[in-house]
């Protein structure tokens, strides 16, 4: 987000959109819900912002959070020890 989207963004901000509201607004303006991102791409604050559509610019797709920690769902790494169960 920059001043092109709204004067409230004097300092540019990365923003991950999670919802576009269908609330009635002025022509060319919208309400967005999402997360302010830090330079590493981590969400630091959830926000609702009012912006001009013409001032928005996409900077790319969000990274896959599974790629960050190297884990994939349903994939087990290492060995799993199977303990011996006894009934007493």
C-alpha positions as semicolon CSV with decimal commas, in nm:
position;residue;x (nm);y (nm);z (nm)
1;X;0,000;0,000;0,000
2;X;0,124;0,345;-0,090
3;X;-0,018;0,696;-0,100
4;X;-0,169;0,602;-0,438
5;X;-0,416;0,380;-0,249
6;X;-0,482;0,627;0,035
7;X;-0,315;0,921;0,207
8;X;-0,296;0,712;0,525
9;X;-0,006;0,517;0,368
10;X;0,258;0,791;0,363
11;X;0,510;0,514;0,433
12;X;0,462;0,214;0,198
13;X;0,327;-0,106;0,357
14;X;0,299;-0,465;0,237
15;X;-0,051;-0,601;0,292
16;X;-0,187;-0,955;0,248
17;X;-0,556;-0,938;0,154
18;X;-0,778;-1,203;0,309
19;X;-1,118;-1,051;0,232
20;X;-1,273;-0,784;0,013
21;X;-1,587;-0,648;0,178
22;X;-1,899;-0,579;-0,024
23;X;-1,987;-0,283;0,197
24;X;-2,129;0,020;0,015
25;X;-1,862;0,288;-0,034
26;X;-1,775;0,576;-0,261
27;X;-1,718;0,498;-0,629
28;X;-1,370;0,348;-0,676
29;X;-1,309;0,275;-0,307
30;X;-1,321;-0,059;-0,118
31;X;-1,273;-0,201;0,230
32;X;-1,010;-0,476;0,264
33;X;-0,932;-0,707;0,555
34;X;-0,585;-0,851;0,582
35;X;-0,248;-0,849;0,746
36;X;0,026;-0,592;0,750
37;X;0,351;-0,771;0,666
38;X;0,705;-0,703;0,781
39;X;1,005;-0,714;0,545
40;X;1,035;-1,092;0,592
41;X;0,674;-1,141;0,481
42;X;0,546;-1,230;0,830
43;X;0,206;-1,100;0,941
44;X;0,250;-0,849;1,220
45;X;-0,095;-0,693;1,253
46;X;-0,447;-0,765;1,127
47;X;-0,614;-0,458;0,979
48;X;-0,917;-0,335;0,790
49;X;-0,829;-0,062;0,542
50;X;-1,024;0,171;0,313
51;X;-0,845;0,220;-0,019
52;X;-0,883;0,335;-0,379
53;X;-0,893;0,041;-0,619
54;X;-0,693;0,237;-0,879
55;X;-0,406;0,277;-0,629
56;X;-0,364;-0,094;-0,557
57;X;-0,076;-0,292;-0,701
58;X;-0,009;-0,665;-0,672
59;X;0,345;-0,757;-0,575
60;X;0,320;-1,135;-0,609
61;X;0,166;-1,441;-0,459
62;X;0,199;-1,515;-0,091
63;X;0,469;-1,769;-0,009
64;X;0,361;-2,121;0,078
65;X;0,394;-2,137;0,460
66;X;0,489;-2,505;0,435
67;X;0,796;-2,414;0,230
68;X;0,927;-2,188;0,506
69;X;0,970;-2,465;0,762
70;X;1,041;-2,741;0,510
71;X;0,749;-2,958;0,622
72;X;0,484;-3,109;0,401
73;X;0,155;-3,237;0,540
74;X;0,139;-3,614;0,580
75;X;0,512;-3,662;0,532
76;X;0,707;-3,812;0,821
77;X;1,079;-3,754;0,844
78;X;1,314;-3,963;1,054
79;X;1,230;-4,290;1,217
80;X;0,944;-4,370;1,445
81;X;1,025;-4,601;1,732
82;X;0,752;-4,843;1,812
83;X;0,741;-4,911;2,182
84;X;0,657;-5,257;2,309
85;X;0,326;-5,258;2,495
86;X;0,265;-5,503;2,770
87;X;-0,050;-5,567;2,966
88;X;-0,005;-5,590;3,340
